[in-house]
Amino acid sequence: MTACDSAAAQTTIWHAMPSDAARPEQRNLAPVIGDEDIHRIGAIGVWDAWPVLTRNGALAPSGLWMALAAPWFADPDARHGAARIHLLQRTATGWLELGPAMPDGFSPGSREWSGCACLEADGHTLTLYFTAAGHRGEGRLSFDQRLFEAKATATLEGDRWRLENWRDLKETIARDPRLYMDPAAVNGAAGTIKAFRDPGYFLDPNTGRHWLLFTASLASSRSAFNGSIGAAVAAGDEPGDWEVLPPLISADGLNNELERPHIVFANNLYYLFWSTQSHVFNPEGPVGPTGLYGMVARTMSDRWTPLNGSGLVIANPPQAPRQAYSWYVLPDLSVTSFVDDWGRTDDAEGKRRFGGSFAPFLHLELDGATARVVGKP
């Protein structure tokens, strides 16, 4: 480890949830999703969406987004085995679905899981960081997960964008087995699989260092609940020569999955957000609600302070505790998520009511270590 990066290797422990975390304050509750909020996008179900950003973290002027998508299945969980990254375009009148982002056979995985994307300074070169799940051509889907990147050229034809000339496919970083366990070593049901996925890029405006965050599982843990937010750092004009660091956040003994980590720089502070679900908390301790969680720090090398004391930022309402998931905070502090199992109470039985579309956008107000929902943007 170089001297300039040694201070960036601190790990903050996300300690046990306070006993009152399962009863979030009104300021942290999302509104109930109703029929009028469900707007399907074409013939696919979508989830885990992210906007295309510039390297400095601003929304790209193109209106380009990406999301995981799949055909509709009788069992909504089956979508994970057919997931592709789709290109979307956000317009003043709604969403345009522009098809799979990468061509068939280009990705090295049997399916594509979450990531992030940057539009470079030339306005046309797009860099996609993504999770390759499994291996292309495998007969039985595996839970192996690798972090890849590739470039494409974004071209506007009429009023629609397309991505072409995909190139420079490479593995961004390799998993360090001393720090992060092999997700392929455990085959389990949803919520129990292990992780090395969800790359989230961040350019530190104060140091110029490039960061890549990811969802990971701790190699040294003795607990089944060993989720963490891993990190890699690089210096220079362009990201590369990544140094894999110990995790920024450890939830050892508390939670199995800290999904889709990303950083927003606001009010001269660093806000780190992730999503998690109630059923991946350790049942032996206080269990937090399904929601958006986060911490704040003064620099990337500082210890992180949980927002609102527990880390909870947005929770689903108690009358619909599974209605939305996979929150992503945009640079203007608006928040997107997708409609999951909506309109049902916690004790509801039978088939899930999968929404498969964007949930209504929310908006955050951040004041130091306090965060609250202030309504729709």
C-alpha positions, 0 to 999 in steps of 0.5 A: 500500500502506498503512503498516499493511500494508507489513510484510506484503508480505515473500516467503519463498523456498522454496529447493531441497529438501535432497538427503535430502528424498526419504527422509523420516524415519519420524516424517513418514511416513503409515501404509500405507492398506489395504482396511479404510481405504476407505469410500466415501461414497454414489455419488460420489468425493470429494477436497479436503475442508475443515471449516466453521470459525468466523471465529476458526478453530475447528471449527463445532459443526454438523459441516458439511464440504465437499469436491469431488465428482463421479461415478465416471469410468473415468479418475479425472482426468476428475473435475476437469472435473465437480467440484462442491462437495458438502456433507457432515456428519461424525457419530459413525458416519460421513459423510452426503453432502448433495448439491451445496452450491450450486444448479445454475446459481449458480456462475459457473464451468463447475465448482467447485474448492477453497475454504473456508467460515466459519459466522458468529457467528449460527450460521446464515449461512455464507460460502463462498470458492471457485474458479470454474474456467472459465465457465458455459456454455463449450463447451470447458473452460478453465483460467481460475480466479477467486476468488468468495464467496457466502453461504447460510443453514444450516438443521437439519432433523431430524438433517441440515443443508441450505444455502438462500437462496444470495445475495451472489455476488461476486468476492472479489479480482481477480488482480493481473497484475503479481504473478500470471500468468493461468492461462488463458494456459497449457493443459496437462495435470494438474500443468502448468496454472497457478494462481489458486485455492484460497482459504484464509481466516484471521483473525489473532488478534493483529491482527484482520486478515483474510487470504485465501491462495491458490495462484498462479503468479508473473508475473515468473518465467522458469521453468516451475516458478513456484508460489507462495502468494499473499495478500490482507489486509483490516482491519475488523470484516468482511472486505472491501476486500482488498489483494492482496499479493506472495506469502508463499511463492515456489517459483520454479524449484523447484515448480509447485503449492503447493496449498490453503494454509491457516494454523493458529495453535498454540502462539502461532505461525503454521503455514502448510501446503500440499500438493504432488506429486512430479511438479510439482517441477523434475526438475533439482533434488532432488525432494520426495515427494508430501506435506504441507509447511509453514513457521512464523513468529512473525507474519504479517509475519515471514519463514517458516521451513521445518518440519523444515528442508525444509518436509516435514511428512507424506509418503506411505510409499515403498511407496505414494508416491501413496496420499493427497493434499490434506492439511488440518490442523484446529485440533486438529492432526488431519489429513485427506486423500483416498485417491488412487492407493493400494496401488501402488508408484512404478513401477506401470503401468496404470490408477490405483487411485483411492480417492475417499474420506477417508483415515484421519485423522492427528495432528501434534505441533508444536514450533517448527519441528519437526513429526511425525506422532504417529498417529491422533487 
